Structure formats: structure tokens, C-alpha cells
């Protein structure tokens, strides 16, 4: 069974805020980015959205307005999570889920995208790590279970592409 993993960096956060980093809201532009990303993902059949608890991630998820009311999981462990933590949480998703969206932060999400691109044999792994602006979405085809992916099974994993915040709204 083919699965699709979407890694999304939250929309642009407000630059000037008296809130802590965790509590920074989206900027007006970040809200527009979330709406645009939602339109981009609308036909992808997202079943589960797993997100950091940071306010900018919560607002991004809300702004997506994905059809079908996918299950939403807000996890404290995803706030500034590293690759190991992200993979652990992805590995806990049920096998029946075929389309998973993870909304989080840099540098963890770009590092995970880079690792999966490298393991899949793509030469653009460095680009994933270095160019992952706010509201970017990377799509990865996963032919194994989520648990197998988390445990290091990368055979057949394929990076489909990334869309940056200033690019035309389309998944590569």
C-alpha cells in the first residue's frame, strides 16, 4: 500500500510580538500562506494532521481548512523536534492511514526531508535541508508502513517534490 507523507513548515510568524516563541501567532501573510497551502492539499486525501503545539503551527493547521475533517493531533514533542523525534511520532501512526501531514518547524522538518531524500537516492537532499522556507510542503511517497519508515526502512521511498512559500501553488 502506497502512503504519502507531507512535511509542512508552519506559515510565516509575526515578527514583532511580545509573546514567547512558542506563542507567536501567524502574520497576515502567514494566514494567507496557510489558506493557499490548504487549497494545494485539498485533493490529497489527508487523513491525519500531526502538529507542534506552537501557536503558529496551530493557526497554520486551522487555516488549511482541509476537507474531510482529518484527525488533528497537536503534540508538545513536535515543538522544535529533531529528526529522531519526528520519525518516532510518525512511526506511531496506524497502518491504515495513507496520507499524513506533519506541520512543524525548521530545522527538524528540513533535516527529515533531507534524510529521506538522501536515503531515497535523490541528489537534492542538500536542497531540502537548505531551502525550506515557511509554508513549504514536501511530499514523500512511502511504500512501507509508518513504523517501518521510522525504523529505517527506506527501500522505495521517493521524494515527489517541494513547494516554497514564494512558488506557484503546486506539489512537484
LINLIN-V908658 format. One record per residue. N is the residue number from 1. RES is the residue in three letters. SS is DSSP state (@ for helix, = for strand, . for the rest). OMEGA is omega as a letter, one per 30 degrees, with the letter a starting at -180 (none if undefined). Layout:
BEGIN
n->N res->RES ss->SS omega->OMEGA
n->N res->RES ss->SS omega->OMEGA
END
This chain:
BEGIN
n->1 res->UNK ss->. omega->l
n->2 res->UNK ss->. omega->l
n->3 res->UNK ss->= omega->l
n->4 res->UNK ss->= omega->l
n->5 res->UNK ss->= omega->l
n->6 res->UNK ss->= omega->l
n->7 res->UNK ss->= omega->a
n->8 res->UNK ss->= omega->l
n->9 res->UNK ss->= omega->a
n->10 res->UNK ss->. omega->l
n->11 res->UNK ss->. omega->a
n->12 res->UNK ss->. omega->l
n->13 res->UNK ss->= omega->l
n->14 res->UNK ss->. omega->a
n->15 res->UNK ss->. omega->a
n->16 res->UNK ss->. omega->a
n->17 res->UNK ss->. omega->l
n->18 res->UNK ss->. omega->a
n->19 res->UNK ss->. omega->l
n->20 res->UNK ss->. omega->l
n->21 res->UNK ss->@ omega->a
n->22 res->UNK ss->@ omega->a
n->23 res->UNK ss->@ omega->a
n->24 res->UNK ss->. omega->l
n->25 res->UNK ss->. omega->l
n->26 res->UNK ss->= omega->l
n->27 res->UNK ss->. omega->l
n->28 res->UNK ss->@ omega->l
n->29 res->UNK ss->@ omega->l
n->30 res->UNK ss->@ omega->l
n->31 res->UNK ss->@ omega->l
n->32 res->UNK ss->@ omega->l
n->33 res->UNK ss->@ omega->l
n->34 res->UNK ss->@ omega->l
n->35 res->UNK ss->@ omega->l
n->36 res->UNK ss->@ omega->l
n->37 res->UNK ss->@ omega->l
n->38 res->UNK ss->@ omega->l
n->39 res->UNK ss->@ omega->l
n->40 res->UNK ss->@ omega->a
n->41 res->UNK ss->@ omega->a
n->42 res->UNK ss->. omega->a
n->43 res->UNK ss->. omega->a
n->44 res->UNK ss->. omega->l
n->45 res->UNK ss->. omega->a
n->46 res->UNK ss->. omega->a
n->47 res->UNK ss->. omega->a
n->48 res->UNK ss->= omega->l
n->49 res->UNK ss->= omega->l
n->50 res->UNK ss->= omega->a
n->51 res->UNK ss->= omega->l
n->52 res->UNK ss->= omega->l
n->53 res->UNK ss->. omega->l
n->54 res->UNK ss->. omega->a
n->55 res->UNK ss->@ omega->a
n->56 res->UNK ss->@ omega->l
n->57 res->UNK ss->@ omega->l
n->58 res->UNK ss->@ omega->a
n->59 res->UNK ss->@ omega->l
n->60 res->UNK ss->@ omega->l
n->61 res->UNK ss->@ omega->l
n->62 res->UNK ss->@ omega->a
n->63 res->UNK ss->@ omega->l
n->64 res->UNK ss->@ omega->a
n->65 res->UNK ss->. omega->a
n->66 res->UNK ss->. omega->l
n->67 res->UNK ss->. omega->l
n->68 res->UNK ss->. omega->l
n->69 res->UNK ss->. omega->l
n->70 res->UNK ss->. omega->l
n->71 res->UNK ss->= omega->l
n->72 res->UNK ss->= omega->l
n->73 res->UNK ss->= omega->l
n->74 res->UNK ss->= omega->a
n->75 res->UNK ss->= omega->l
n->76 res->UNK ss->@ omega->a
n->77 res->UNK ss->@ omega->a
n->78 res->UNK ss->@ omega->l
n->79 res->UNK ss->. omega->a
n->80 res->UNK ss->. omega->a
n->81 res->UNK ss->. omega->l
n->82 res->UNK ss->. omega->a
n->83 res->UNK ss->@ omega->a
n->84 res->UNK ss->@ omega->l
n->85 res->UNK ss->@ omega->l
n->86 res->UNK ss->@ omega->l
n->87 res->UNK ss->@ omega->l
n->88 res->UNK ss->@ omega->a
n->89 res->UNK ss->@ omega->l
n->90 res->UNK ss->@ omega->a
n->91 res->UNK ss->@ omega->l
n->92 res->UNK ss->. omega->a
n->93 res->UNK ss->. omega->a
n->94 res->UNK ss->. omega->a
n->95 res->UNK ss->. omega->a
n->96 res->UNK ss->. omega->a
n->97 res->UNK ss->. omega->a
n->98 res->UNK ss->. omega->l
n->99 res->UNK ss->= omega->a
n->100 res->UNK ss->= omega->l
n->101 res->UNK ss->= omega->l
n->102 res->UNK ss->= omega->a
n->103 res->UNK ss->= omega->a
n->104 res->UNK ss->= omega->a
n->105 res->UNK ss->. omega->l
n->106 res->UNK ss->. omega->g
n->107 res->UNK ss->. omega->a
n->108 res->UNK ss->@ omega->a
n->109 res->UNK ss->@ omega->l
n->110 res->UNK ss->@ omega->l
n->111 res->UNK ss->@ omega->l
n->112 res->UNK ss->@ omega->l
n->113 res->UNK ss->@ omega->l
n->114 res->UNK ss->@ omega->a
n->115 res->UNK ss->@ omega->a
n->116 res->UNK ss->@ omega->l
n->117 res->UNK ss->@ omega->l
n->118 res->UNK ss->@ omega->a
n->119 res->UNK ss->@ omega->a
n->120 res->UNK ss->. omega->l
n->121 res->UNK ss->. omega->l
n->122 res->UNK ss->. omega->a
n->123 res->UNK ss->. omega->a
n->124 res->UNK ss->. omega->l
n->125 res->UNK ss->@ omega->l
n->126 res->UNK ss->@ omega->l
n->127 res->UNK ss->@ omega->l
n->128 res->UNK ss->@ omega->a
n->129 res->UNK ss->@ omega->a
n->130 res->UNK ss->@ omega->a
n->131 res->UNK ss->. omega->a
n->132 res->UNK ss->. omega->a
n->133 res->UNK ss->. omega->l
n->134 res->UNK ss->. omega->l
n->135 res->UNK ss->. omega->l
n->136 res->UNK ss->. omega->l
n->137 res->UNK ss->= omega->l
n->138 res->UNK ss->= omega->l
n->139 res->UNK ss->= omega->a
n->140 res->UNK ss->= omega->l
n->141 res->UNK ss->= omega->a
n->142 res->UNK ss->= omega->a
n->143 res->UNK ss->. omega->a
n->144 res->UNK ss->. omega->l
n->145 res->UNK ss->. omega->l
n->146 res->UNK ss->@ omega->l
n->147 res->UNK ss->@ omega->l
n->148 res->UNK ss->@ omega->l
n->149 res->UNK ss->@ omega->a
n->150 res->UNK ss->@ omega->a
n->151 res->UNK ss->. omega->l
n->152 res->UNK ss->. omega->l
n->153 res->UNK ss->. omega->a
n->154 res->UNK ss->. omega->a
n->155 res->UNK ss->. omega->l
n->156 res->UNK ss->. omega->l
n->157 res->UNK ss->. omega->a
n->158 res->UNK ss->= omega->l
n->159 res->UNK ss->= omega->l
n->160 res->UNK ss->= omega->l
n->161 res->UNK ss->= omega->a
n->162 res->UNK ss->= omega->l
n->163 res->UNK ss->= omega->l
n->164 res->UNK ss->. omega->a
n->165 res->UNK ss->. omega->a
n->166 res->UNK ss->. omega->a
n->167 res->UNK ss->. omega->l
n->168 res->UNK ss->. omega->a
n->169 res->UNK ss->. omega->l
n->170 res->UNK ss->. omega->l
n->171 res->UNK ss->. omega->a
n->172 res->UNK ss->. omega->none
END
